[in-house]
């Protein structure tokens, strides 16, 4: 396993060049950071930080292929934590898949639903004929 620093490519565009195009001038000072895999230099890569009980911390940048075993372990661990939290709450693991009925939660009587703002009304369009008729009435 390679434990060296990740490859980071930084590209900075400067507008002080006489040959800078308008597109480069608009994006002056923009930095682009690309993280590559520590093992095979593929991009894109995700950063993982692993801390062991002894205080040792390892930071890795891994592509999808090399991160797959870690992602599997994370999925297993979170699935185990979900089952443990359900057991402590008194729910059988897998009860939701077995067709258990969940009851809807209704707000208490003291809680009133938030009032919706009223829709804005458009100004009435008046034709020239209607304006002339109003003038004749007054």
C-alpha positions as CSV (number, residue, x, y, z in Angstrom):
1,X,0.0,0.0,0.0
2,X,1.3,3.4,-0.9
3,X,1.0,6.0,1.9
4,X,2.3,9.1,0.2
5,X,0.7,12.5,-0.3
6,X,-2.1,12.7,-2.8
7,X,-1.6,14.3,-6.2
8,X,-3.3,17.7,-6.4
9,X,-3.2,19.6,-9.6
10,X,-3.7,23.3,-9.2
11,X,-4.2,25.5,-12.2
12,X,-4.4,29.3,-11.8
13,X,-5.4,31.7,-14.5
14,X,-4.0,35.2,-14.4
15,X,-5.2,38.1,-16.4
16,X,-1.9,40.0,-16.4
17,X,-0.8,38.2,-19.5
18,X,-1.1,40.3,-22.7
19,X,-2.3,37.2,-24.6
20,X,-5.1,36.3,-22.1
21,X,-8.4,35.6,-23.7
22,X,-11.6,37.2,-22.4
23,X,-12.6,33.9,-21.0
24,X,-9.4,33.7,-19.0
25,X,-9.8,37.3,-17.8
26,X,-13.3,36.5,-16.5
27,X,-11.9,33.6,-14.5
28,X,-8.8,35.2,-13.2
29,X,-7.7,33.9,-9.8
30,X,-9.8,30.7,-10.2
31,X,-8.2,27.5,-8.8
32,X,-9.1,24.0,-9.9
33,X,-8.2,21.2,-7.6
34,X,-8.3,17.6,-8.8
35,X,-7.7,14.8,-6.3
36,X,-6.2,11.6,-7.8
37,X,-6.1,8.1,-6.3
38,X,-3.0,7.4,-4.2
39,X,-2.5,4.0,-5.7
40,X,-3.0,4.3,-9.4
41,X,-3.4,8.1,-9.9
42,X,-6.9,7.8,-11.4
43,X,-9.4,10.6,-11.1
44,X,-11.8,11.4,-9.6
45,X,-11.0,10.2,-6.1
46,X,-12.6,10.5,-2.7
47,X,-10.7,11.3,0.5
48,X,-10.9,8.8,3.4
49,X,-9.6,9.4,6.9
50,X,-9.2,6.4,9.1
51,X,-8.4,6.7,12.8
52,X,-7.3,3.7,14.8
53,X,-7.8,3.4,18.6
54,X,-4.1,4.0,19.2
55,X,-4.4,7.5,17.8
56,X,-2.8,6.7,14.4
57,X,-4.6,8.5,11.6
58,X,-4.3,7.6,7.9
59,X,-5.6,9.8,5.1
60,X,-6.1,8.2,1.7
61,X,-7.4,9.4,-1.6
62,X,-9.0,6.5,-3.4
63,X,-10.7,5.9,-6.7
64,X,-14.0,4.0,-6.9
65,X,-12.2,0.6,-7.6
66,X,-9.8,0.9,-4.6
67,X,-12.5,2.4,-2.3
68,X,-14.9,-0.5,-2.9
69,X,-13.7,-2.6,0.1
70,X,-13.9,0.4,2.4
71,X,-17.4,1.2,1.2
72,X,-18.5,-2.4,1.8
73,X,-17.1,-2.2,5.4
74,X,-18.8,1.1,6.0
75,X,-22.1,-0.3,4.7
76,X,-21.8,-3.4,6.9
77,X,-21.0,-1.2,9.9
78,X,-23.8,1.2,9.4
79,X,-26.2,-1.7,8.8
80,X,-25.1,-3.2,12.2
81,X,-25.5,0.1,13.9
82,X,-29.0,0.5,12.5
83,X,-30.0,-3.0,13.8
84,X,-28.5,-2.3,17.2
85,X,-30.3,1.0,17.5
86,X,-33.6,-0.7,16.4
87,X,-33.0,-3.5,19.0
88,X,-32.5,-0.9,21.8
89,X,-35.7,0.8,20.7
90,X,-37.6,-2.5,20.9
91,X,-38.2,-3.0,17.2
92,X,-37.4,-6.3,15.6
93,X,-34.8,-6.1,12.8
94,X,-36.6,-6.6,9.4
95,X,-40.0,-5.8,10.8
96,X,-40.5,-3.1,8.2
97,X,-39.8,-5.6,5.3
98,X,-42.2,-8.2,6.9
99,X,-45.2,-5.9,6.2
100,X,-45.5,-4.2,9.6
101,X,-48.1,-1.5,9.7
102,X,-46.9,1.9,10.6
103,X,-49.4,4.3,12.0
104,X,-49.5,7.9,10.8
105,X,-48.5,10.6,13.2
106,X,-51.1,13.4,13.6
107,X,-50.3,16.8,15.1
108,X,-51.8,17.5,18.4
109,X,-55.1,19.5,18.7
110,X,-53.2,22.5,20.1
111,X,-50.9,22.7,17.0
112,X,-52.6,24.5,14.1
113,X,-51.2,24.1,10.6
114,X,-49.3,27.1,9.3
115,X,-51.4,29.5,7.3
116,X,-50.6,29.7,3.6
117,X,-50.0,33.2,2.2
118,X,-52.9,34.3,0.1
119,X,-52.4,34.5,-3.6
120,X,-51.8,37.9,-5.1
121,X,-54.5,39.2,-7.2
122,X,-53.9,40.8,-10.6
123,X,-55.1,44.2,-11.4
124,X,-58.3,44.3,-13.3
125,X,-57.8,45.1,-17.0
126,X,-60.0,47.9,-18.1
127,X,-60.8,48.5,-21.7
128,X,-61.1,51.9,-23.4
129,X,-64.9,51.3,-23.8
130,X,-65.3,50.7,-20.1
131,X,-63.3,53.8,-19.2
132,X,-65.5,55.9,-21.6
133,X,-68.7,54.4,-20.0
134,X,-67.4,55.3,-16.5
135,X,-66.8,58.9,-17.6
136,X,-70.3,59.2,-19.0
137,X,-71.8,57.9,-15.7
138,X,-70.1,60.6,-13.6
